[in-house]
Amino acid sequence: MAWLLRLLSVVAAAITSLFVARDALNFGIMQTLLMMTLIIGAAAIAVAWKARREL
């Protein structure tokens, strides 16, 4: 589980750096928000996949 969160954190940092400078004061906040969005999206996909397979 930890490796999944670390992978999502790396992805979030890479995506955030495209839109916000790394030395900006709000970089950490934006990275955290994007990581939370990625986690929620991954959970939604997992739930949808599970619901689809039960049909």
C-alpha positions, 0 to 999 in steps of 0.5 A, spaced: 500 500 500 505 504 501 508 503 494 502 505 491 501 512 495 509 513 493 507 512 486 501 517 486 505 522 490 511 522 484 505 522 479 502 528 483 509 532 483 510 531 476 503 533 474 503 539 479 510 541 476 507 542 470 503 548 472 506 550 479 513 552 480 517 548 485 519 554 489 512 557 489 509 557 496 503 553 494 507 547 491 506 543 497 498 544 497 497 543 490 501 537 490 497 534 496 490 536 493 492 533 486 494 527 490 488 526 493 484 527 487 488 521 484 487 517 490 479 518 489 479 517 482 483 511 483 478 508 488 472 510 484 475 506 478 476 500 483 469 501 485 466 501 478 471 495 476 468 491 482 461 493 480 462 492 473 464 485 474 459 483 479 453 484 473 
